[in-house]
Amino acid sequence: MAKEKPNQNQSFLTGANAEYIAHLYSEYMSNPHKVDAGWREFFGGLNDSEVVLLQELHGASWTPNENRKSYRRFDNMGAGAHVVEAGALPQKAKGNDNEATQKAIQRATLDSVWALRLIRAYRTRGHMLADLDPLHLKEKEYHPELDPAHYGFTDNDYDRPIFIGGALNMEYATLTEILEALKQTYCSTIGVEYMHLADPGEREWVQQRIEEPRNKTDFTVNGKKAILQRLTAAEVFEQFLHKKHTGTKRFGIDGGEALIPAIEQIMKRGGQLGLEEIIIGMAHRGRLNVLANIMGKPFTTIFAEFQGQSSTPDDVMGSGDVKYHLGTSSDREFDGNKIHLSLTANPSHLEFVNPVVIGKVRAKQKQRNDADGTKVLPLIFHGDAAFAGQGVTAETLMISELPGYRVGGTIHVVINNQIGFTTMP
């Protein structure tokens, strides 16, 4: 939550002054000779390469143009708008004893610069501290760029208001508030890595959707009950198979049960957006659970397959193969929207189902005249080691933008339950 703005005795970055300094710095970065010699000396001594500062001081990435501070910059205000006002010069300031001193101006400016650099560091590497290891199998490493001390902050600086110009949806915030917001957004049980994206629009899209709600979804009571019900169904199914068929290879979803309510949400939200069909490809782990709790495959059929037979072989594609290679299809309905599901059969070469799924989706889109790729969705689940280790994954990704292979995007889910056969988390 944003702090109340400090008074003029606390910081020069108050009211119009804050915006004025930001615009003046922008003028200096574009051409140092546009500003007074006193300001040139001041800005030149900051020793910062903060193009990022200019991008972030003028407001959050999703701020409407008319509300951005840069919209009111000097060159938009006409000739003479950048004339230095009384009390603004760091060395030639006029006025009384309440005017900000050169030292106070520099301290407040550096606070803003370093705070914005800290924010950018969390956006880039905050996922390195995310709580993704519930079994505590690996010790977390220290990342100095995520430590405020790396930027010169001390224990005495945590409660001082800092101007951050709309970053994290706050104009002013203490270092304590900034760190709380950053850790909630980037270091909780959901890690987000997106600053490597080359498209600025894509980066802003992700940033807006995680920073405004602090990377959380406020579910309704009924929504929470529905999630618990699906988690319980997934867990009880695995427990039953473990007790009744101890030692039988089944590639359980243990540790990845959240996959089941996640698929349900994809189907529900997709139906609201006009989705009509989902083609699913997945590896062995969790396949039986998906067949039972998502595809609606009868339990009698699944249990019969543990005995080496199928009670309804005509209803199961690829019958005769091992049970965790089989596919099937079904229809699900959410809020009056019917979604057709098709789970593609696949061989032991786990990731080789990927291009098959993409090809099926392309054909289905052609049949449905779905030029925008909004009616048929490819949904592919991967094991963590197979995703990184099998070349067909990269090959499928690389051809995805070729005209003959485009499907409008694929949702990829990589499952790491920390107890896989071949890899550490």
Long-range contacts (C-beta under 8 A, 24 or more apart in sequence): 1-170, 1-177, 2-170, 2-171, 2-172, 2-173, 2-177, 3-161, 3-170, 3-172, 3-173, 3-174, 3-177, 4-172, 5-161, 5-171, 5-172, 6-161, 6-172, 8-98, 8-100, 9-98, 10-161, 11-100, 11-104, 11-108, 11-161, 11-163, 12-100, 12-104, 12-105, 12-108, 13-108, 13-109, 13-112, 13-163, 17-88, 17-100, 18-163, 18-165, 19-69, 19-72, 20-85, 20-88, 21-105, 21-109, 22-54, 22-57, 22-58, 22-69, 22-165, 23-69, 23-70, 23-72, 23-73, 23-74, 23-82, 24-82, 24-88, 25-53, 25-54, 25-57, 26-54, 26-70, 26-73, 27-73, 27-74, 27-82, 29-54, 34-82, 35-82, 35-84, 36-84, 36-89, 36-92, 38-89, 38-90, 38-91, 38-92, 39-84, 39-89, 39-90, 41-91, 42-90, 42-91, 42-102, 42-105, 42-106, 45-106, 46-106, 46-109, 46-110, 46-113, 48-113, 50-113, 50-116, 50-117, 52-116, 52-117, 52-120, 53-112, 53-113, 53-116, 56-116, 56-119, 56-120, 56-164, 56-165, 56-166, 56-167, 57-112, 57-116, 57-164, 57-165, 57-166, 58-165, 58-166, 59-165, 59-166, 60-166, 60-167, 60-168, 60-169, 60-208, 60-211, 61-203, 61-204, 61-207, 61-208, 62-204, 62-207, 62-208, 62-212, 63-166, 69-165, 69-166, 108-162, 108-163, 110-152, 111-157, 111-160, 111-162, 111-163, 112-162, 112-163, 112-164, 112-165, 114-151, 114-152, 114-153, 115-151, 115-162, 115-164, 115-175, 115-178, 116-164, 116-165, 116-167, 117-151, 118-146, 118-148, 118-151, 118-178, 118-182, 119-164, 119-167, 119-168, 119-178, 119-182, 120-195, 121-145, 121-146, 122-146, 122-182, 122-185, 122-186, 122-187, 123-186, 123-194, 123-195, 123-207, 124-195, 126-182, 126-183, 126-185, 126-186, 126-187, 126-191, 126-192, 127-186, 127-187, 127-191, 127-192, 127-193, 129-183, 129-186, 129-187, 130-186, 130-187, 130-188, 130-189, 130-190, 130-191, 131-187, 131-188, 131-189, 132-189, 132-191, 132-425, 133-418, 133-425, 134-418, 135-418, 135-425, 137-418, 137-424, 137-425, 138-424, 138-425, 148-175, 148-179, 168-211, 169-211, 169-212, 181-211, 181-214, 184-214, 184-215, 184-216, 185-210, 185-211, 185-214, 185-215, 186-210, 186-215, 188-215, 188-216, 190-215, 226-261, 226-264, 227-261, 230-260, 230-261, 230-264, 230-293, 231-257, 231-258, 231-260, 231-261, 233-260, 233-293, 234-259, 234-260, 234-289, 234-293, 237-288, 237-289, 237-292, 237-293, 238-289, 241-288, 241-306, 244-303, 244-306, 245-306, 248-306, 249-324, 250-288, 250-323, 250-324, 251-284, 251-285, 251-286, 251-287, 251-288, 251-324, 252-285, 252-286, 252-288, 252-289, 253-285, 253-286, 253-289, 253-290, 253-415, 253-417, 254-417, 254-419, 255-417, 255-418, 255-419, 256-285, 256-286, 256-415, 256-416, 256-417, 257-289, 259-286, 259-289, 259-290, 259-381, 259-413, 259-415, 260-289, 260-290, 260-293, 260-294, 262-413, 263-290, 263-294, 263-379, 264-294, 266-377, 266-379, 266-411, 267-332, 267-334, 267-339, 267-341, 268-334, 268-335, 270-339, 270-377, 271-334, 271-335, 271-337, 271-338, 271-339, 272-334, 272-335, 272-337, 273-374, 274-374, 274-375, 275-337, 275-339, 275-374, 275-375, 275-376, 275-377, 276-338, 276-339, 276-340, 276-368, 276-375, 276-376, 277-339, 277-340, 277-341, 277-342, 277-364, 277-368, 277-375, 277-376, 277-377, 278-339, 278-340, 278-341, 278-342, 278-376, 278-377, 278-378, 278-379, 279-342, 279-344, 279-357, 279-360, 279-361, 279-364, 279-376, 279-377, 279-378, 279-379, 280-341, 280-342, 280-343, 280-344, 280-357, 280-379, 280-380, 280-381, 281-343, 281-344, 281-346, 281-353, 281-354, 281-356, 281-357, 281-378, 281-379, 281-380, 281-381, 282-343, 282-346, 282-353, 282-380, 282-381, 282-382, 283-346, 283-350, 283-351, 283-381, 283-382, 283-383, 283-386, 283-415, 284-324, 284-325, 284-350, 284-383, 285-383, 285-415, 285-417, 285-420, 286-381, 286-415, 287-324, 288-323, 288-324, 290-343, 290-381, 291-326, 291-328, 291-343, 294-332, 294-341, 295-328, 295-329, 295-330, 295-341, 295-343, 296-330, 296-332, 297-328, 297-330, 317-345, 318-345, 321-345, 349-390, 349-392, 350-382, 350-383, 350-386, 350-390, 351-382, 351-386, 351-387, 351-390, 351-392, 351-393, 352-390, 352-392, 353-380, 354-380, 354-392, 354-393, 354-396, 355-392, 355-395, 355-396, 358-396, 358-400, 358-405, 358-407, 358-410, 361-407, 362-405, 362-406, 362-407, 365-407, 365-408, 372-408, 373-406, 373-407, 373-408, 373-409, 374-408, 376-407, 377-410, 377-411, 378-407, 378-410, 378-411, 379-410, 379-411, 379-413, 380-410, 380-411, 380-412, 380-413, 381-412, 381-413, 381-414, 381-415, 382-412, 382-413, 382-414, 382-415, 383-414, 383-415, 383-416, 383-420, 384-414, 384-415, 384-416, 384-420, 384-423, 384-425, 385-420, 385-422, 385-423, 387-412, 387-414
